[in-house]
Amino acid sequence: MAEIHRTTLQPSKLELLSGWLPRQPWFHGAGTPRLSKAGGFRLDDPAGDVGLEFMVLTDSSGPTAITYHVPMAYRGEPLAGNDHALIGISEHGVLGRRWFYDGEFDPVLRTQALALLTGRALPQAQNESGTVDDTVEVSSADADLRIMLRINRTPAMITAGDHDVAGRVAARWRDPAGASHRGILLEALAPTSALGSSLGG
């Protein structure tokens, strides 16, 4: 299981994301975002090599706060062929240099996200080692289906009636005023869906 280290990270995740987010097609703000961590969860990499985090962020730079979901994979060396997905490089006080990638393009994160959606992995607390996060709600898809992963870059409202969705993961976050919200971060699309993996959510 992943161990959460109480140490330094230079630059921080929020600093890396502040430069990266405005370059993404699903960014809705203008200029440099003012980010705060609002919620999320982690998954374990069975091999213990890659850190996997599903972070919910709030951008308070505009007149209305905007919430984003960014899945991230942390690696101890570059992921070949994925320079386009690099969020940034940071120095970890315990682990040394770490490469931070957009999890949409990381094979370990995608595999474990599908494992979560089919009941073969458990969501882990964002800030505690070896602790299952029981606030994350998982509606599991049939493990025998050849499902596709959809990542919602802005958490989706929880509604009924989407027949393309075979399973989904919902998590909580708090806005800058302290109010609690819940939305869908990940979805498993049924084999009949032609939507594939979504960057926009």
C-alpha positions as CSV (number, residue, x, y, z in Angstrom):
1,M,0.0,0.0,0.0
2,A,1.1,3.6,-0.6
3,E,2.8,5.4,2.3
4,I,2.0,9.1,2.8
5,H,5.2,10.9,3.7
6,R,5.0,14.1,5.9
7,T,7.7,16.0,4.0
8,T,8.4,18.8,1.6
9,L,7.7,18.9,-2.1
10,Q,9.3,21.7,-4.1
11,P,7.5,23.0,-6.1
12,S,4.3,21.9,-4.6
13,K,1.5,20.1,-6.4
14,L,-0.6,23.3,-6.5
15,E,2.3,25.3,-7.9
16,L,2.8,22.8,-10.6
17,L,-0.9,22.7,-11.4
18,S,-1.2,26.5,-11.5
19,G,1.1,26.6,-14.5
20,W,-0.3,23.5,-16.2
21,L,-4.1,24.0,-15.9
22,P,-4.5,27.1,-18.1
23,R,-3.0,25.2,-21.0
24,Q,-5.7,22.5,-20.9
25,P,-8.7,22.7,-23.3
26,W,-11.1,22.0,-20.4
27,F,-9.9,25.0,-18.3
28,H,-12.7,27.5,-17.9
29,G,-10.9,30.3,-16.2
30,A,-8.9,33.3,-17.4
31,G,-5.3,34.0,-16.5
32,T,-3.5,32.3,-13.6
33,P,-5.7,30.2,-11.4
34,R,-5.8,30.6,-7.6
35,L,-6.0,27.0,-6.5
36,S,-6.8,25.3,-3.3
37,K,-7.1,21.6,-2.6
38,A,-10.8,20.7,-2.1
39,G,-10.9,16.9,-1.8
40,G,-10.1,13.6,-3.5
41,F,-8.7,10.2,-2.9
42,R,-5.9,7.8,-3.8
43,L,-5.5,4.4,-5.2
44,D,-2.7,1.9,-4.6
45,D,-0.3,0.7,-7.3
46,P,0.0,-3.1,-6.7
47,A,3.7,-2.8,-7.7
48,G,4.3,0.1,-5.3
49,D,6.1,2.2,-7.9
50,V,3.6,4.8,-9.0
51,G,1.7,7.3,-6.7
52,L,-2.0,7.6,-7.8
53,E,-4.1,10.5,-6.7
54,F,-7.5,11.9,-7.8
55,M,-7.4,15.5,-6.7
56,V,-10.3,17.9,-6.6
57,L,-9.3,21.5,-6.9
58,T,-11.0,24.8,-6.6
59,D,-10.0,27.9,-8.6
60,S,-11.0,31.0,-6.8
61,S,-9.4,33.6,-9.2
62,G,-12.7,34.6,-10.9
63,P,-16.0,35.9,-9.7
64,T,-17.3,32.4,-9.4
65,A,-15.2,29.5,-8.0
66,I,-14.7,26.6,-10.5
67,T,-14.0,23.1,-9.4
68,Y,-11.7,20.7,-11.3
69,H,-10.8,17.1,-11.0
70,V,-7.2,16.2,-11.9
71,P,-6.0,12.6,-11.7
72,M,-2.3,12.5,-11.2
73,A,0.4,9.8,-11.4
74,Y,3.7,10.4,-9.6
75,R,6.8,8.5,-10.9
76,G,10.4,8.2,-10.0
77,E,11.5,8.4,-13.6
78,P,10.1,9.8,-16.8
79,L,7.3,7.9,-18.5
80,A,8.5,7.2,-22.1
81,G,6.4,8.8,-24.8
82,N,4.3,10.9,-22.5
83,D,6.0,14.3,-22.5
84,H,2.7,15.8,-23.6
85,A,1.1,14.6,-20.3
86,L,3.8,15.9,-18.0
87,I,2.4,18.3,-15.4
88,G,5.9,19.0,-14.0
89,I,8.9,17.8,-12.0
90,S,9.3,18.3,-8.3
91,E,11.8,17.4,-5.5
92,H,10.3,15.2,-2.8
93,G,11.9,15.4,0.6
94,V,12.1,11.6,1.0
95,L,11.7,10.1,-2.5
96,G,13.8,12.6,-4.4
97,R,12.9,13.7,-7.9
98,R,9.4,12.9,-9.0
99,W,7.7,13.3,-12.4
100,F,4.0,14.3,-12.2
101,Y,1.8,13.2,-15.0
102,D,-1.8,13.7,-16.1
103,G,-3.3,10.4,-15.0
104,E,-5.5,10.3,-18.1
105,F,-2.4,9.1,-20.0
106,D,-0.8,6.9,-17.4
107,P,-1.3,3.2,-17.9
108,V,-1.1,2.3,-14.2
109,L,-3.6,4.9,-13.2
110,R,-6.0,3.9,-15.9
111,T,-5.7,0.2,-15.0
112,Q,-6.3,0.9,-11.3
113,A,-9.2,3.2,-12.0
114,L,-10.9,0.4,-14.0
115,A,-10.1,-1.9,-11.1
116,L,-11.9,0.5,-8.7
117,L,-14.9,0.7,-11.1
118,T,-15.2,-3.1,-11.2
119,G,-14.8,-3.7,-7.5
120,R,-11.2,-5.0,-7.6
121,A,-9.6,-2.0,-5.8
122,L,-10.5,0.2,-2.9
123,P,-10.3,4.0,-2.6
124,Q,-7.7,5.1,-0.2
125,A,-7.7,8.2,2.0
126,Q,-5.9,11.2,0.4
127,N,-3.8,12.1,3.4
128,E,-3.5,8.9,5.5
129,S,-1.5,5.7,4.8
130,G,-3.3,2.4,4.7
131,T,-6.7,3.8,5.3
132,V,-9.7,3.1,3.1
133,D,-11.8,6.2,2.3
134,D,-15.3,5.1,3.0
135,T,-16.7,8.5,1.9
136,V,-16.0,7.6,-1.7
137,E,-19.1,5.9,-3.3
138,V,-18.4,3.3,-5.9
139,S,-21.2,1.9,-8.0
140,S,-19.4,-1.1,-9.5
141,A,-19.6,-2.2,-13.1
142,D,-19.7,-5.9,-14.1
143,A,-16.1,-7.1,-14.1
144,D,-16.8,-9.2,-17.2
145,L,-17.8,-6.2,-19.3
146,R,-15.2,-4.6,-21.6
147,I,-15.8,-1.1,-20.1
148,M,-14.2,2.2,-21.1
149,L,-13.1,4.8,-18.6
150,R,-14.5,8.3,-18.6
151,I,-12.7,10.9,-16.4
152,N,-14.9,13.9,-15.5
153,R,-12.6,17.0,-15.4
154,T,-15.3,18.9,-13.7
155,P,-17.2,16.7,-11.2
156,A,-20.5,15.6,-12.7
157,M,-23.9,15.9,-11.0
158,I,-25.3,12.7,-9.6
159,T,-28.3,11.9,-11.8
160,A,-30.1,8.8,-12.9
161,G,-31.0,7.6,-16.4
162,D,-27.6,7.6,-18.2
163,H,-27.9,4.2,-19.9
164,D,-24.3,4.3,-21.2
165,V,-22.9,4.4,-17.7
166,A,-22.2,0.9,-16.2
167,G,-20.5,2.1,-13.0
168,R,-19.3,5.3,-11.4
169,V,-17.2,6.8,-8.6
170,A,-18.5,9.8,-6.6
171,A,-16.5,11.7,-4.0
172,R,-16.8,14.7,-1.7
173,W,-15.1,18.0,-1.7
174,R,-15.5,21.4,0.1
175,D,-15.7,24.8,-1.6
176,P,-13.8,27.9,-0.4
177,A,-16.8,28.8,1.9
178,G,-16.6,25.3,3.6
179,A,-19.8,23.9,2.0
180,S,-19.7,20.2,1.2
181,H,-20.4,18.9,-2.3
182,R,-20.4,15.5,-4.0
183,G,-20.0,14.6,-7.6
184,I,-19.0,11.9,-10.1
185,L,-15.3,11.8,-10.9
186,L,-15.0,8.6,-12.8
187,E,-17.5,6.6,-14.9
188,A,-17.4,3.2,-16.6
189,L,-19.0,3.3,-20.0
190,A,-20.9,0.3,-21.2
191,P,-19.6,-1.5,-24.4
192,T,-22.4,0.0,-26.5
193,S,-21.2,3.5,-25.8
194,A,-19.2,5.2,-28.5
195,L,-18.0,8.0,-26.2
196,G,-14.7,6.6,-25.2
197,S,-12.5,8.4,-22.7
198,S,-13.6,12.0,-22.1
199,L,-11.2,14.8,-21.2
200,G,-14.0,17.3,-20.7
201,G,-16.4,15.6,-18.4
